[in-house]
Amino acid sequence: MSDIFRFDTEEQTLTKEKIKLKKPSKYRVIILNDDFTPMEFVVWILQVVFHRSRAESQQIMLKAHITGKALCGVYSHDVARTKVAQVQQLAEQHGYPLHCTMEVEEGEES
């Protein structure tokens, strides 16, 4: 909690109010499967952008391949947005239609 002080000029009183601070929301970054992006490129993206080991990257890639999507990580809004943009940019530079999305972590909605 944080304190805020308010001064009432008419009554010349100072009051202290408690303000409850809320934790910032976390966002899930999800990689989506497509039929054109090579599996090895997806593994490389997961290693470079999300700093995953090769084994973790392969597991995430296989989950996306089998189920259509997979969780890459959970981040603050700005970090999640940056990672999604990095994936889009690298995929575009290499000519692949790979996409990532971000969504609010369950139970975190305002």
MORA-V689258 format. One record per residue. OMEGA is omega in radians with two decimals (* if undefined). Layout:
omega=OMEGA
omega=OMEGA
This chain:
omega=3.14
omega=3.14
omega=3.04
omega=3.12
omega=3.11
omega=3.13
omega=3.11
omega=-3.07
omega=-3.14
omega=-3.10
omega=-3.10
omega=3.10
omega=3.10
omega=3.13
omega=3.14
omega=-3.14
omega=3.08
omega=3.07
omega=3.13
omega=3.12
omega=-3.11
omega=3.08
omega=3.08
omega=3.13
omega=3.04
omega=-3.09
omega=3.10
omega=3.05
omega=-3.05
omega=3.06
omega=-3.07
omega=3.12
omega=2.96
omega=-3.06
omega=-3.01
omega=-3.11
omega=3.14
omega=-3.13
omega=-3.12
omega=3.10
omega=3.11
omega=3.10
omega=3.13
omega=3.11
omega=-3.12
omega=3.11
omega=-3.05
omega=-3.05
omega=-3.03
omega=3.09
omega=3.09
omega=3.05
omega=3.12
omega=-3.13
omega=3.11
omega=-3.13
omega=3.12
omega=3.11
omega=3.13
omega=3.13
omega=3.14
omega=3.10
omega=3.11
omega=-3.13
omega=-3.08
omega=-3.03
omega=3.14
omega=3.10
omega=3.13
omega=3.13
omega=3.08
omega=-3.13
omega=3.13
omega=-3.00
omega=2.99
omega=-3.08
omega=-3.08
omega=3.13
omega=3.12
omega=-3.14
omega=3.12
omega=-3.13
omega=3.08
omega=-3.14
omega=3.12
omega=3.12
omega=-3.12
omega=-3.10
omega=3.13
omega=3.12
omega=3.14
omega=3.13
omega=-3.12
omega=3.06
omega=3.13
omega=-3.12
omega=-3.11
omega=3.14
omega=3.04
omega=3.04
omega=3.03
omega=3.13
omega=-3.14
omega=3.10
omega=3.13
omega=3.12
omega=-3.11
omega=-3.05
omega=-3.11
omega=*
